[in-house]
Amino acid sequence: MLAFWFCVGLAQCGLLYLLARCGRALIRKAEEERAGGRFAPPGGWPRAAMIVPVAGTHPRMADALQSLLNQDYPDLMPVLVTATAEEPAAELVRRLREDFPAVRHVVAGPADGCGQKNHNSLQGVAAVGDAADVYIFCDSTHLARPDFARCLGGPVARGEAAFSTGYHTVEPRDRRPVTLAYALSVLLMRFLQALSAFTQPWGGAMAMSRDAFERYGVAELWAHNVVDDCSLGALLQGRGVHVRLCAAALLSTEAADHSLPVWRAWMERQVLFLKFCMPGQWLLLGVLAALMALPPVCAGLALLGGLLGLGSGAASLLGLLWLAALAGTLGPWRDFLPRPVPLGRWIWAFVCAAGMFVLVYLRSIPAKAIVWRDRVYTVGQGGTVLNVRRR
């Protein structure tokens, strides 16, 4: 048994080392993409629309939207979509239009039979119509570099891919365990995206050609689904369509004093989206959850037993060896953060993230609904929405 859990611990450290290498490769790739993205495709940049569903009262939404509206993509058509004309997000859009008159504000109305975000995106597409050849979909709460739209839409504009995706990174503004665990969780998911088996669209930053949107029936899919990206990922995976990962299309998310309920709700949605839309990857996620959680639990018990004189010396030694291996492989992950973090706090954040991951995964097993903002979606096979009710 000792040998088994120690081997699992080594496998865990090996995976963390592999993902760190993926992260460094993503940085190099991003630099290459930014250099190449300065040049227009043959025939010039195609007409593109940036469709952004806007909801809620996020404190950094105004700054995030301004960063999206300050893109250097030529003649980019910005479309901001709210569910109603009275919500706070709609008032923010009206203020932004004073400085950005090119912004088109679309009021989508309440969703019926799909996720509200899906409905907002579809209404944005309907408003654009054939005025754009490329659709760029973004979230409204992440900061973007001025070249973000060119980097994300570049492969589609050059005809290299029908679908492309970016991702985001979290910049922790404090050293609280939940904030650091959230940043680490996003890093893990970003690096997994770099592995071709796990590359799929991310709804916060994805682009597609209008032809692909129509050819693959994206509108029909989203009109009955709870989520945009995982449902599209399942569709494209089933059709054998590759999604291009754009390393330079990286949005930034600031996190300070991140609350435990918000973090847990976010992670629950990520797991449940996979469960309903991509059950095969959800099962692999369960294996990953066990791989992340088993070594810390066993090592903690071994070290505690050694301190209390209840365990064997071999178990304590293996626990210390695993801890040293974890520090050696997880420590370099701090290089991906904008500010230095003490190694001890970073390791504790990893333990917290692993524990939350297991808790959320176990809760997802019997789940039949997804809570998202003020709505509860009862979901069926493939992410199809069966019922919607307000909380």
Secondary structure by P-SEA (a helix, b strand, c coil): caaaaaaaaaaaaaaaaaaaaaaaaaaaaaaaaaaaacccccccccbbbbbbbbbccccaaaaaaaaaaaccccbbbbbbbbcccccaaaaaaaaaaaccccbbbbbccccccccaaaaaaaaaaaaacccccbbbbbbccbbbccaaaaaaacccccccccccccbbbbbbccccaaaaaaaaaaaaaaaaaaccccbbbbccbbbbcaaaaaaaccccccccccccaaaaaaaaaaabbbbbbbcccbbbbbbccccaaaaaaaaaaaaaaaaaccaaaaaaaaaaaaaacaaaaaaaaaaaaaaaccccaaaaaaaaaaaaaaaaaaccccccccbbbbaaaaaaaaaaaaaaaaaaaaaaccccccccccccccccccccccccccc
